[in-house]
Amino acid sequence: MDNHNYFFVVSGEPFGKKRPRARVIAGHASIHNDPANENYELKVINAFRQAYPNLTNELGFGEDDYLQATIVAYYSIPKAFSKKKRELALNQAIRPTKKPDVDNIAKSIQDALNKVLYRDDSQIVLLIVGKRYADVPRVEVSITKI
């Protein structure tokens, strides 16, 4: 416990948590959570567990620890980009402004790690999230005790 810093990579295109939708059937409202949220959260948990296989029966941080999360989402470079634009993308001169939004990307990662790495994502008191282009799409996650 208390390694103070955990880093892992979630492979694939960045995913943003989708909002629950309300449905009304025969006058009764029900909340419908998108199954894609749960699937992605499982992907995040599996990526974390693969990086830290010995951390299965305990949390990585104490329940009163203050945490910083740094999340960098790497998007695929669009095939329509010219060679020059591709070069600019790889050098971070241009960044993705497409969905998902950074706050939804962060929420999907933070929620997945509840009761896996920390007691609750409310322990994250500093959050840094960025979007970049790369040849290999992924999300890099670093959680640090501060």
N, CA, C and O atoms as a DFTB+ gen file, in Angstrom:
584 C
 N C O
     1  1       0.832      -1.193       0.000
     2  2       0.000       0.000       0.000
     3  2       0.874       1.253       0.000
     4  3       2.012       1.230       0.468
     5  1       0.330       2.331      -0.526
     6  2       0.953       3.645      -0.460
     7  2       2.253       3.743      -1.248
     8  3       3.264       4.214      -0.727
     9  1       2.228       3.302      -2.489
    10  2       3.348       3.442      -3.396
    11  2       3.607       4.917      -3.705
    12  3       4.711       5.271      -4.120
    13  1       2.619       5.775      -3.512
    14  2       2.638       7.214      -3.751
    15  2       2.465       7.603      -5.211
    16  3       2.087       8.742      -5.488
    17  1       2.727       6.697      -6.166
    18  2       2.566       7.031      -7.567
    19  2       2.213       5.780      -8.365
    20  3       2.891       4.757      -8.282
    21  1       1.154       5.885      -9.127
    22  2       0.731       4.783      -9.987
    23  2       0.558       5.311     -11.408
    24  3      -0.094       6.332     -11.626
    25  1       1.143       4.613     -12.359
    26  2       1.042       4.996     -13.770
    27  2       0.637       3.774     -14.572
    28  3       1.194       2.690     -14.393
    29  1      -0.337       3.952     -15.460
    30  2      -0.724       2.865     -16.361
    31  2      -1.344       3.442     -17.619
    32  3      -1.672       4.627     -17.682
    33  1      -1.499       2.585     -18.619
    34  2      -1.988       3.007     -19.928
    35  2      -3.226       2.194     -20.291
    36  3      -3.239       0.969     -20.165
    37  1      -4.265       2.892     -20.742
    38  2      -5.471       2.244     -21.248
    39  2      -5.386       2.343     -22.769
    40  3      -5.402       3.442     -23.323
    41  1      -5.297       1.205     -23.443
    42  2      -5.126       1.224     -24.895
    43  2      -6.437       1.554     -25.607
    44  3      -7.526       1.347     -25.072
    45  1      -6.302       2.071     -26.822
    46  2      -7.466       2.389     -27.641
    47  2      -7.841       3.857     -27.578
    48  3      -7.266       4.637     -26.820
    49  1      -8.828       4.214     -28.400
    50  2      -9.286       5.604     -28.466
    51  2      -9.839       6.052     -27.112
    52  3     -10.474       5.264     -26.411
    53  1      -9.602       7.307     -26.743
    54  2     -10.154       7.840     -25.493
    55  2     -11.683       7.735     -25.475
    56  3     -12.349       7.870     -26.502
    57  1     -12.208       7.493     -24.284
    58  2     -13.648       7.321     -24.097
    59  2     -14.115       8.294     -23.032
    60  3     -13.478       8.435     -21.988
    61  1     -15.214       8.955     -23.291
    62  2     -15.791       9.874     -22.322
    63  2     -17.053       9.277     -21.726
    64  3     -17.884       8.712     -22.437
    65  1     -17.186       9.409     -20.424
    66  2     -18.357       8.865     -19.740
    67  2     -19.626       9.518     -20.279
    68  3     -19.717      10.740     -20.397
    69  1     -20.592       8.680     -20.599
    70  2     -21.859       9.161     -21.118
    71  2     -22.832       9.371     -19.963
    72  3     -22.822       8.631     -18.979
    73  1     -23.659      10.376     -20.100
    74  2     -24.640      10.680     -19.062
    75  2     -25.764       9.653     -19.058
    76  3     -26.137       9.135     -20.110
    77  1     -26.310       9.353     -17.871
    78  2     -27.470       8.452     -17.823
    79  2     -28.674       9.127     -18.489
    80  3     -28.815      10.350     -18.449
    81  1     -29.512       8.334     -19.084
    82  2     -30.713       8.847     -19.756
    83  2     -31.949       8.393     -18.999
    84  3     -32.025       7.263     -18.516
    85  1     -32.906       9.290     -18.907
    86  2     -34.172       8.950     -18.255
    87  2     -35.141       8.449     -19.319
    88  3     -35.223       9.007     -20.413
    89  1     -35.870       7.393     -18.983
    90  2     -36.909       6.871     -19.867
    91  2     -38.210       6.823     -19.084
    92  3     -38.227       6.489     -17.900
    93  1     -39.282       7.155     -19.752
    94  2     -40.601       7.080     -19.120
    95  2     -41.394       6.001     -19.859
    96  3     -41.654       6.102     -21.058
    97  1     -41.766       4.973     -19.110
    98  2     -42.562       3.882     -19.677
    99  2     -43.807       3.739     -18.816
   100  3     -43.722       3.537     -17.605
   101  1     -44.958       3.845     -19.455
   102  2     -46.256       3.727     -18.768
   103  2     -46.331       4.648     -17.549
   104  3     -46.861       4.272     -16.503
   105  1     -45.794       5.854     -17.704
   106  2     -45.892       6.833     -16.632
   107  2     -44.839       6.709     -15.553
   108  3     -44.839       7.505     -14.614
   109  1     -43.935       5.733     -15.651
   110  2     -42.877       5.540     -14.649
   111  2     -41.521       5.887     -15.255
   112  3     -41.162       5.399     -16.327
   113  1     -40.780       6.733     -14.556
   114  2     -39.457       7.125     -15.027
   115  2     -38.412       6.134     -14.532
   116  3     -38.465       5.668     -13.393
   117  1     -37.474       5.824     -15.394
   118  2     -36.346       4.993     -14.987
   119  2     -35.075       5.577     -15.586
   120  3     -35.095       6.190     -16.653
   121  1     -33.983       5.376     -14.884
   122  2     -32.688       5.877     -15.339
   123  2     -31.976       4.731     -16.057
   124  3     -31.891       3.612     -15.551
   125  1     -31.472       5.041     -17.241
   126  2     -30.778       4.034     -18.056
   127  2     -29.324       4.448     -18.199
   128  3     -29.027       5.491     -18.782
   129  1     -28.407       3.629     -17.665
   130  2     -26.976       3.885     -17.823
   131  2     -26.493       3.198     -19.088
   132  3     -26.848       2.051     -19.362
   133  1     -25.682       3.910     -19.855
   134  2     -25.147       3.361     -21.096
   135  2     -24.185       2.218     -20.764
   136  3     -23.250       2.412     -19.987
   137  1     -24.399       1.025     -21.340
   138  2     -23.496      -0.102     -21.053
   139  2     -22.053       0.170     -21.480
   140  3     -21.130      -0.465     -20.970
   141  1     -21.851       1.099     -22.405
   142  2     -20.483       1.433     -22.828
   143  2     -19.678       1.996     -21.657
   144  3     -18.465       1.798     -21.593
   145  1     -20.342       2.698     -20.726
   146  2     -19.642       3.216     -19.542
   147  2     -19.046       2.078     -18.731
   148  3     -17.868       2.111     -18.374
   149  1     -19.858       1.074     -18.442
   150  2     -19.390      -0.062     -17.645
   151  2     -18.297      -0.834     -18.376
   152  3     -17.324      -1.265     -17.757
   153  1     -18.445      -1.011     -19.672
   154  2     -17.422      -1.724     -20.457
   155  2     -16.083      -1.000     -20.392
   156  3     -15.041      -1.633     -20.225
   157  1     -16.107       0.333     -20.526
   158  2     -14.857       1.089     -20.489
   159  2     -14.263       1.081     -19.084
   160  3     -13.046       0.977     -18.932
   161  1     -15.097       1.188     -18.064
   162  2     -14.580       1.140     -16.699
   163  2     -13.887      -0.196     -16.426
   164  3     -12.859      -0.232     -15.750
   165  1     -14.436      -1.278     -16.940
   166  2     -13.779      -2.588     -16.802
   167  2     -12.439      -2.606     -17.538
   168  3     -11.473      -3.205     -17.065
   169  1     -12.387      -1.952     -18.684
   170  2     -11.134      -1.857     -19.446
   171  2     -10.076      -1.099     -18.643
   172  3      -8.906      -1.484     -18.621
   173  1     -10.502      -0.014     -17.983
   174  2      -9.586       0.776     -17.141
   175  2      -9.088      -0.064     -15.970
   176  3      -7.890      -0.088     -15.688
   177  1      -9.993      -0.745     -15.295
   178  2      -9.616      -1.602     -14.159
   179  2      -8.650      -2.688     -14.610
   180  3      -7.659      -2.952     -13.928
   181  1      -8.920      -3.318     -15.741
   182  2      -8.027      -4.374     -16.255
   183  2      -6.651      -3.818     -16.586
   184  3      -5.646      -4.474     -16.311
   185  1      -6.578      -2.622     -17.171
   186  2      -5.289      -2.002     -17.481
   187  2      -4.514      -1.711     -16.194
   188  3      -3.304      -1.927     -16.122
   189  1      -5.233      -1.218     -15.180
   190  2      -4.583      -0.954     -13.895
   191  2      -4.078      -2.249     -13.256
   192  3      -2.937      -2.319     -12.801
   193  1      -4.932      -3.268     -13.227
   194  2      -4.556      -4.546     -12.598
   195  2      -3.400      -5.228     -13.346
   196  3      -2.576      -5.910     -12.737
   197  1      -3.352      -5.039     -14.653
   198  2      -2.244      -5.603     -15.430
   199  2      -0.933      -4.905     -15.059
   200  3       0.115      -5.546     -14.980
   201  1      -0.995      -3.600     -14.835
   202  2       0.202      -2.844     -14.454
   203  2       0.618      -3.113     -13.008
   204  3       1.802      -3.049     -12.679
   205  1      -0.365      -3.416     -12.135
   206  2      -0.105      -3.640     -10.704
   207  2      -0.795      -4.923     -10.244
   208  3      -1.763      -4.865      -9.486
   209  1      -0.311      -6.076     -10.693
   210  2      -0.992      -7.341     -10.380
   211  2      -0.970      -7.707      -8.900
   212  3      -1.810      -8.490      -8.454
   213  1      -0.045      -7.169      -8.138
   214  2       0.034      -7.509      -6.708
   215  2      -0.924      -6.693      -5.852
   216  3      -1.066      -6.954      -4.658
   217  1      -1.582      -5.707      -6.454
   218  2      -2.473      -4.830      -5.695
   219  2      -3.913      -5.250      -5.961
   220  3      -4.646      -4.562      -6.671
   221  1      -4.313      -6.374      -5.391
   222  2      -5.664      -6.876      -5.647
   223  2      -6.547      -6.872      -4.410
   224  3      -7.769      -6.788      -4.536
   225  1      -5.971      -6.959      -3.229
   226  2      -6.774      -7.072      -2.011
   227  2      -6.794      -5.816      -1.158
   228  3      -7.423      -5.794      -0.100
   229  1      -6.108      -4.767      -1.610
   230  2      -6.069      -3.542      -0.832
   231  2      -6.020      -2.352      -1.780
   232  3      -5.667      -2.494      -2.951
   233  1      -6.375      -1.184      -1.270
   234  2      -6.313       0.032      -2.055
   235  2      -4.870       0.515      -2.128
   236  3      -4.074       0.250      -1.227
   237  1      -4.539       1.215      -3.187
   238  2      -3.190       1.750      -3.325
   239  2      -2.930       2.953      -2.438
   240  3      -1.783       3.250      -2.103
   241  1      -4.006       3.652      -2.053
   242  2      -3.868       4.845      -1.231
   243  2      -4.737       4.731       0.009
   244  3      -5.746       4.026       0.019
   245  1      -4.328       5.433       1.049
   246  2      -5.124       5.478       2.268
   247  2      -6.395       6.266       2.047
   248  3      -6.477       7.083       1.131
   249  1      -7.382       6.022       2.880
   250  2      -8.686       6.648       2.648
   251  2      -8.702       8.143       2.927
   252  3      -9.659       8.820       2.552
   253  1      -7.665       8.680       3.577
   254  2      -7.602      10.112       3.839
   255  2      -6.523      10.821       3.015
   256  3      -6.254      12.002       3.233
   257  1      -5.903      10.102       2.068
   258  2      -4.849      10.703       1.244
   259  2      -5.430      11.709       0.253
   260  3      -6.533      11.529      -0.262
   261  1      -4.668      12.766      -0.001
   262  2      -4.993      13.719      -1.057
   263  2      -4.265      13.263      -2.316
   264  3      -3.094      12.886      -2.262
   265  1      -4.959      13.299      -3.442
   266  2      -4.391      12.754      -4.674
   267  2      -4.399      13.767      -5.815
   268  3      -5.239      14.664      -5.887
   269  1      -3.421      13.579      -6.705
   270  2      -3.377      14.315      -7.973
   271  2      -3.525      13.291      -9.089
   272  3      -2.850      12.262      -9.089
   273  1      -4.404      13.574     -10.031
   274  2      -4.563      12.712     -11.199
   275  2      -4.125      13.487     -12.433
   276  3      -4.551      14.619     -12.659
   277  1      -3.269      12.857     -13.226
   278  2      -2.864      13.420     -14.508
   279  2      -3.297      12.424     -15.571
   280  3      -2.876      11.267     -15.559
   281  1      -4.138      12.880     -16.487
   282  2      -4.716      12.013     -17.512
   283  2      -4.452      12.660     -18.864
   284  3      -4.873      13.789     -19.116
   285  1      -3.746      11.931     -19.736
   286  2      -3.478      12.445     -21.081
   287  2      -4.097      11.482     -22.079
   288  3      -3.745      10.304     -22.137
   289  1      -5.035      12.017     -22.872
   290  2      -5.742      11.233     -23.879
   291  2      -5.070      11.453     -25.230
   292  3      -4.957      12.586     -25.698
   293  1      -4.629      10.371     -25.848
   294  2      -3.986      10.420     -27.157
   295  2      -4.954       9.896     -28.212
   296  3      -5.352       8.731     -28.177
   297  1      -5.326      10.759     -29.144
   298  2      -6.244      10.417     -30.221
   299  2      -5.470      10.013     -31.469
   300  3      -4.357      10.488     -31.694
   301  1      -6.057       9.139     -32.278
   302  2      -5.474       8.796     -33.568
   303  2      -5.423      10.031     -34.445
   304  3      -6.302      10.890     -34.378
   305  1      -4.392      10.114     -35.265
   306  2      -4.295      11.211     -36.223
   307  2      -5.225      10.884     -37.393
   308  3      -5.119       9.808     -37.982
   309  1      -6.128      11.795     -37.733
   310  2      -7.050      11.525     -38.838
   311  2      -6.310      11.223     -40.144
   312  3      -5.316      11.877     -40.461
   313  1      -6.787      10.252     -40.885
   314  2      -6.168       9.865     -42.157
   315  2      -6.211      11.001     -43.174
   316  3      -5.375      11.056     -44.076
   317  1      -7.176      11.904     -43.038
   318  2      -7.315      13.022     -43.975
   319  2      -6.251      14.107     -43.768
   320  3      -6.128      15.007     -44.600
   321  1      -5.484      14.039     -42.676
   322  2      -4.459      15.049     -42.429
   323  2      -3.361      14.945     -43.491
   324  3      -2.954      13.846     -43.868
   325  1      -2.894      16.087     -43.964
   326  2      -1.753      16.121     -44.888
   327  2      -0.492      15.748     -44.102
   328  3      -0.512      15.664     -42.874
   329  1       0.602      15.528     -44.835
   330  2       1.866      15.201     -44.157
   331  2       2.278      16.330     -43.219
   332  3       2.736      16.086     -42.103
   333  1       2.111      17.565     -43.680
   334  2       2.481      18.721     -42.857
   335  2       1.603      18.800     -41.602
   336  3       2.108      19.019     -40.501
   337  1       0.290      18.620     -41.774
   338  2      -0.628      18.691     -40.636
   339  2      -0.369      17.528     -39.673
   340  3      -0.472      17.689     -38.457
   341  1      -0.033      16.367     -40.218
   342  2       0.305      15.201     -39.396
   343  2       1.530      15.499     -38.532
   344  3       1.565      15.171     -37.346
   345  1       2.529      16.125     -39.146
   346  2       3.748      16.507     -38.424
   347  2       3.428      17.489     -37.296
   348  3       3.942      17.365     -36.185
   349  1       2.576      18.460     -37.598
   350  2       2.151      19.423     -36.571
   351  2       1.426      18.714     -35.423
   352  3       1.614      19.052     -34.254
   353  1       0.600      17.730     -35.772
   354  2      -0.137      16.978     -34.754
   355  2       0.829      16.191     -33.865
   356  3       0.686      16.193     -32.643
   357  1       1.796      15.531     -34.465
   358  2       2.757      14.739     -33.687
   359  2       3.634      15.616     -32.795
   360  3       4.090      15.177     -31.739
   361  1       3.868      16.861     -33.227
   362  2       4.689      17.792     -32.435
   363  2       3.865      18.630     -31.468
   364  3       4.379      19.573     -30.867
   365  1       2.582      18.289     -31.315
   366  2       1.662      18.963     -30.396
   367  2       1.404      20.416     -30.769
   368  3       0.951      21.196     -29.931
   369  1       1.688      20.796     -32.027
   370  2       1.390      22.152     -32.474
   371  2      -0.113      22.314     -32.713
   372  3      -0.647      23.420     -32.634
   373  1      -0.782      21.205     -33.006
   374  2      -2.241      21.210     -33.062
   375  2      -2.747      20.077     -32.171
   376  3      -2.117      19.026     -32.052
   377  1      -3.886      20.316     -31.557
   378  2      -4.460      19.355     -30.610
   379  2      -5.867      18.980     -31.035
   380  3      -6.517      19.745     -31.748
   381  1      -6.352      17.817     -30.613
   382  2      -7.729      17.432     -30.942
   383  2      -8.738      18.285     -30.176
   384  3      -8.589      18.521     -28.977
   385  1      -9.751      18.735     -30.878
   386  2     -10.830      19.480     -30.225
   387  2     -12.147      18.735     -30.389
   388  3     -13.224      19.285     -30.155
   389  1     -12.041      17.477     -30.795
   390  2     -13.258      16.676     -30.979
   391  2     -13.649      16.014     -29.673
   392  3     -12.890      16.022     -28.704
   393  1     -14.832      15.447     -29.659
   394  2     -15.326      14.722     -28.485
   395  2     -14.587      13.402     -28.359
   396  3     -14.103      12.891     -29.369
   397  1     -14.478      12.834     -27.188
   398  2     -15.088      13.291     -25.947
   399  2     -14.335      14.450     -25.313
   400  3     -13.144      14.655     -25.545
   401  1     -15.082      15.207     -24.497
   402  2     -14.518      16.336     -23.756
   403  2     -13.596      15.815     -22.655
   404  3     -13.747      14.689     -22.182
   405  1     -12.635      16.661     -22.253
   406  2     -11.680      16.238     -21.224
   407  2     -12.363      15.874     -19.905
   408  3     -11.923      14.948     -19.223
   409  1     -13.428      16.584     -19.535
   410  2     -14.074      16.280     -18.258
   411  2     -14.738      14.904     -18.286
   412  3     -14.748      14.205     -17.273
   413  1     -15.291      14.509     -19.427
   414  2     -15.918      13.183     -19.522
   415  2     -14.872      12.066     -19.580
   416  3     -15.107      10.969     -19.074
   417  1     -13.727      12.344     -20.191
   418  2     -12.619      11.371     -20.198
   419  2     -12.153      11.145     -18.760
   420  3     -11.997      10.008     -18.315
   421  1     -11.933      12.245     -18.046
   422  2     -11.464      12.150     -16.655
   423  2     -12.471      11.403     -15.792
   424  3     -12.085      10.564     -14.977
   425  1     -13.748      11.694     -15.961
   426  2     -14.780      11.059     -15.135
   427  2     -14.792       9.548     -15.336
   428  3     -14.948       8.799     -14.372
   429  1     -14.631       9.092     -16.574
   430  2     -14.646       7.647     -16.822
   431  2     -13.465       6.957     -16.132
   432  3     -13.607       5.848     -15.617
   433  1     -12.305       7.613     -16.124
   434  2     -11.120       7.042     -15.465
   435  2     -11.290       7.081     -13.946
   436  3     -11.074       6.078     -13.266
   437  1     -11.679       8.241     -13.420
   438  2     -11.809       8.409     -11.970
   439  2     -12.836       7.448     -11.377
   440  3     -12.576       6.810     -10.356
   441  1     -13.997       7.344     -12.013
   442  2     -15.045       6.457     -11.501
   443  2     -14.613       5.003     -11.514
   444  3     -14.947       4.246     -10.602
   445  1     -13.876       4.610     -12.539
   446  2     -13.429       3.213     -12.644
   447  2     -12.512       2.827     -11.486
   448  3     -12.512       1.677     -11.047
   449  1     -11.736       3.781     -10.995
   450  2     -10.743       3.466      -9.964
   451  2     -11.272       3.586      -8.535
   452  3     -10.542       3.326      -7.579
   453  1     -12.553       3.984      -8.385
   454  2     -13.172       3.984      -7.057
   455  2     -13.133       2.573      -6.476
   456  3     -13.493       1.604      -7.144
   457  1     -12.698       2.475      -5.241
   458  2     -12.612       1.200      -4.511
   459  2     -11.669       0.191      -5.164
   460  3     -11.673      -0.988      -4.809
   461  1     -10.856       0.659      -6.124
   462  2      -9.827      -0.176      -6.748
   463  2      -8.454       0.365      -6.360
   464  3      -7.595      -0.379      -5.888
   465  1      -8.256       1.680      -6.567
   466  2      -6.992       2.331      -6.225
   467  2      -7.150       3.262      -5.026
   468  3      -6.226       3.429      -4.231
   469  1      -8.328       3.861      -4.908
   470  2      -8.619       4.765      -3.795
   471  2     -10.057       4.553      -3.343
   472  3     -10.865       3.948      -4.046
   473  1     -10.358       5.068      -2.145
   474  2     -11.706       4.910      -1.582
   475  2     -12.744       5.555      -2.482
   476  3     -13.753       4.939      -2.825
   477  1     -12.485       6.826      -2.869
   478  2     -13.456       7.548      -3.694
   479  2     -12.721       8.632      -4.474
   480  3     -11.729       9.185      -3.999
   481  1     -13.212       8.929      -5.671
   482  2     -12.535       9.937      -6.490
   483  2     -12.633      11.345      -5.899
   484  3     -12.008      12.270      -6.418
   485  1     -13.399      11.522      -4.835
   486  2     -13.410      12.813      -4.147
   487  2     -12.049      13.095      -3.499
   488  3     -11.774      14.239      -3.135
   489  1     -11.200      12.083      -3.349
   490  2      -9.858      12.261      -2.816
   491  2      -8.948      12.993      -3.802
   492  3      -7.899      13.508      -3.414
   493  1      -9.347      13.041      -5.076
   494  2      -8.553      13.747      -6.081
   495  2      -8.810      15.239      -5.912
   496  3      -9.899      15.738      -6.196
   497  1      -7.775      15.939      -5.441
   498  2      -7.902      17.366      -5.173
   499  2      -7.213      18.212      -6.252
   500  3      -7.367      19.433      -6.280
   501  1      -6.468      17.568      -7.121
   502  2      -5.822      18.245      -8.240
   503  2      -5.941      17.342      -9.456
   504  3      -5.536      16.180      -9.419
   505  1      -6.500      17.883     -10.539
   506  2      -6.748      17.101     -11.745
   507  2      -6.172      17.834     -12.948
   508  3      -6.490      18.999     -13.188
   509  1      -5.323      17.143     -13.702
   510  2      -4.738      17.692     -14.921
   511  2      -5.130      16.753     -16.055
   512  3      -4.829      15.560     -16.012
   513  1      -5.799      17.291     -17.065
   514  2      -6.259      16.466     -18.183
   515  2      -5.875      17.148     -19.486
   516  3      -6.051      18.356     -19.643
   517  1      -5.344      16.358     -20.427
   518  2      -4.967      16.913     -21.718
   519  2      -5.346      15.997     -22.857
   520  3      -5.580      14.804     -22.667
   521  1      -5.405      16.579     -24.058
   522  2      -5.701      15.826     -25.278
   523  2      -4.582      16.082     -26.285
   524  3      -4.155      17.219     -26.486
   525  1      -4.121      15.012     -26.909
   526  2      -3.046      15.093     -27.899
   527  2      -3.316      14.109     -29.022
   528  3      -4.178      13.238     -28.915
   529  1      -2.568      14.262     -30.094
   530  2      -2.594      13.285     -31.175
   531  2      -1.392      12.362     -31.034
   532  3      -0.358      12.757     -30.497
   533  1      -1.532      11.130     -31.520
   534  2      -0.426      10.174     -31.502
   535  2      -0.698       9.087     -32.534
   536  3      -1.829       8.910     -32.987
   537  1       0.350       8.368     -32.893
   538  2       0.193       7.223     -33.802
   539  2      -0.559       6.084     -33.137
   540  3      -1.265       5.318     -33.794
   541  1      -0.397       5.982     -31.817
   542  2      -1.050       4.910     -31.065
   543  2      -2.055       5.534     -30.088
   544  3      -1.655       6.174     -29.116
   545  1      -3.352       5.352     -30.342
   546  2      -4.347       5.935     -29.429
   547  2      -4.331       5.237     -28.072
   548  3      -4.194       4.016     -27.984
   549  1      -4.475       6.036     -27.021
   550  2      -4.423       5.495     -25.669
   551  2      -4.764       6.594     -24.683
   552  3      -4.909       7.757     -25.059
   553  1      -4.892       6.218     -23.412
   554  2      -5.021       7.185     -22.332
   555  2      -3.973       6.819     -21.285
   556  3      -3.958       5.697     -20.779
   557  1      -3.107       7.763     -20.968
   558  2      -2.090       7.555     -19.943
   559  2      -2.597       8.165     -18.646
   560  3      -3.057       9.306     -18.613
   561  1      -2.502       7.378     -17.574
   562  2      -3.056       7.782     -16.280
   563  2      -1.952       7.731     -15.219
   564  3      -1.241       6.734     -15.091
   565  1      -1.829       8.806     -14.478
   566  2      -0.896       8.861     -13.350
   567  2      -1.676       9.375     -12.140
   568  3      -2.304      10.432     -12.202
   569  1      -1.632       8.628     -11.048
   570  2      -2.277       9.039      -9.801
   571  2      -1.185       9.103      -8.738
   572  3      -0.468       8.129      -8.507
   573  1      -1.070      10.260      -8.097
   574  2       0.015      10.507      -7.160
   575  2      -0.537      11.048      -5.842
   576  3      -1.478      11.841      -5.825
   577  1       0.063      10.607      -4.752
   578  2      -0.265      11.175      -3.437
   579  2       0.454      12.511      -3.317
   580  3       1.637      12.623      -3.636
   581  1      -0.289      13.539      -2.844
   582  2       0.348      14.852      -2.672
   583  2       0.222      15.307      -1.231
   584  3       0.694      16.389      -0.881
